[in-house]
Amino acid sequence: MSAMHDYFRAPDRATATWRPDELRAPAKPRPDAPVFDVVETKWVDPNGSLGSLVAVMKGVPYSNDLVETVALYPPPEGTPKTEAEWLALPEDSPYREGPEIEELSATARDALAEVDDARLAEVARRWTTEPLSGFDDGDRVLDLVKELVALARRAKDSDQLLYCWWIHG
């Protein structure tokens, strides 16, 4: 099973969760849709892979809570609490397969935004050796690191947060 994770910036939660079932970077945007600044990824989930990237950037050991997130969609208050509630969900429930939208903390955004450009190649190389990175192509990883850092910088400069839209595949 694969997953798609799109990182994007938005001015607020209402914009970030606009039509949550739609891609953040569609091939043909709707005329009424917000224009999202997006980095498309696979396997770079906020708490795992992205957390290991932040750990490398900060020079600290990885931990599950290194990248703090707030679940925005599906609404956390509707999350099934019991096994019976989970089993009663319809097959197309976003609680089963997504999509999901999470807001990343300003701390995570800033860790990405503030890394020195001179360190990016080394960060990318070190990230490929981390168990949670899921990558082995150093050139592609460096491009992805640069894209994520640039997105975080644009978000910080615009006083916006980063969000992750993802779906199971």
C-alpha positions, 0 to 999 in steps of 0.5 A: 500500500502506498500513500501520497502526501502533499505539503502545502501552505495556507493562510488559515485552517479554513483555507487549508481544509477547503474541499478536503477530498480534492487534491491540493495540486490538481491538474486542472484547478477549479476556478473557485479553488484556492491556489495552493503552493504544494510539494508533492511527495510519496512516503513522507508522512509528517511524523515518520519521514518528515520527522526524521528529516527534521531530526537530521536538520536539528542534529537531534535523535528522532522521536515520534513527537518531533513534528507536532501536528493537529488533525484537521480533517476528518474532524477529530471529534468524529473519530470512532472510539470503539471497534464497533464504531470503526466496523460500522463506518461506510467503506468510503469514510475518510476515517478509513482511507482518507484524505486527511489534513494535518497542520504542522506546528510553527516549530516544524516549519521553522526547522525546515525554513531555517536550515542553512543552504550550505548544509542541504546536500549533507542533510539530504545524504544523511536523511537517506541513511535514516530508517524512516526516510524510505529513499535511496536516490540521493539526487532526488532526495536533495531536490525534495529537501530543497523543495520542502525548505523553500516551501517552509521559507515561503510559509514563514515569510508569509506568516503561514503554516504548513499543512499535509494533505494525504491519502492512502493508496 
